[in-house]
């Protein structure tokens, strides 16, 4: 179909190095689109990762979250990118919305990127934004932090209370 031809053409262009000029918005949304479409073009993800690493400080919290989610969803464990995303996310933690925190925690947990400082920062921010966390995201948070071996019972108690209080 024409969609597959367009996807292949875009994948080939990115894999061949046509990423110059792409900003954080384009990198994050192309990565996201590839993941949503199930495009597992490793060379494209490699080029996108290397390009993103050059400008992670320019990524918004949403772009950091989308990029992490996209790579994790496609099972692309690009260690340097994940380290960079973690570092930049920690610097911008206060800017993350609850869904972005959920996606970020899931991405790091899914790829086994379980750094204690990152988990602590994520947990602190999740608790601060807990009133705004949608209830269907809470199980993803619980799974993610369990997978990261985060074992602060006060954190899990607060998430549980949030879920129970939401039952009407």
N, C-alpha and C positions, 0 to 999 in steps of 0.2 A: 504494500500500500504506500501511498505518498507520505504518510506520517513516518513510516519506517525509513524511507529514503531520506527525509529531512533530518531525522534523528541520526542516521548514519553519517550524513554529510556534516552535521554539527560536531558529532563525535570525532570524525576524521580531522576537521579543521582545528579543533582544540588539541587533539593528540599531536598534530603536526606543529604545534607551537603558536597558533593564532589566538593567544590570550592577552597579548599586549594591548593596553587600552581598556581592558575590562576593569571596572571598579569593584568595590566590595559588594554592591548590590547585584551586579551581573554574576559575579563568581558564586555568591550564595544562592541566587535563584537558578542558575544553570545547574549547579550541584543538586539542588532540591528537585528540579524538574527531572534530571537524570534518575534520581532515586525513585521518585514517584512513578516514572515510566518503566522502571526496572532495567534501565540501561546500565549494564555492568561493563563499561569500557574503561579498563584499568588505566590505559595510557592517558585518557582524558582526565581522569581523577588525579593522576600524578601531576599533570600539567597544571590543573586548577589548584592543587595543593601548593605546588612550588610557587605559583603566581601569588596565591593568597598570603603565603609566608612573607612576601616582600612588603605587604601593607596591612597587616592585621590591626595595627593601631588605628587604622581608619575605619574598621568594621564597627557597626553599631551592635548593640546587644542582640537585636533580632538577626542580623547577618551572621554573628558568631554562632548563635543557636541553630539557625538553618543549616549552616555549613557543617557543624558538628553532627547534626541529625542526619544530613544527607550522606555523609561519609559512613556513619555507623549503619544506616539503613541499607547501604550497599555492601556492608562488610569490608569497607576499605580502611584498613588500620595503618594510616600514615602517621607514624610516631612523631615526627617533627611537627607536623601540622597539629596533632592533638595536644602536644606540649605547648605550642604557640597559642592555640585556642584556649587552653586552660589558663595560661598566664594572662592573656588579654581579658578573659572572662572574669578572672579574679579582680582585675583592676576596675572593671565596669560593673561589678556585681549589683550595685544599687540600682542600676538602670534596667535590669531584667524584669520583664513582666512574668507572672506566674506560669503561663504556658511556655515561655522561653526557658524558664528554669527547669520545668518538667522535661522539655526536649533535651536540654543540655545534660541534665543528670542521666537521662536514659541513654544518650549517646555515649557518654564516658563509661557508664556501667556496661553497656552492650559490648564495647570494645575492650573491656577489662582495664580501662585506664582509671585506676582507683588510688589516687593520691590523697593522703589524709588531709592536707591543707585545703585542697580543692573541695573535698566532701564537706569539711567544716564550714567553709565559706558558703557553699551552696545551701547547707542545712540552716545556717543562720539567716540567710536571705529568704529561704522558703518559709521559715517560722515567722519572719517579719511580714510576709505577704500572704500568710495562711488564710486570713479572712477573704481574700480575693481568689484563692485557689478553687477552681471548679472541682466538685466532688469526684467526677469521673477521672480526674488526673491524679488523685491521691493514691490509688493502687499502683500507678506507674512510679510515683515518687517512692512508695514503700519498696517496690521491687528494686528500683535503681539503687537506693541507699543500702538495701540488704545485700545486693550484688557487690557494692563497693565495700562491704564489710564495715559499714558505719554502724556502731553499736551504742549510740546514745539513747537510752530508753526514754528520756524526757522528750526527745525529738519524735520518736514513734508514738509515744503517749499523746502528744499534741496532735499528730496526724489522725490518730484513732478518734480522739475527741471531736476533731473537725468533721470526720465522717459520720460519727454517731449523731452529732448535733444537726447534721444536714438531713437526717432521716425524718421525714414528716409523715 
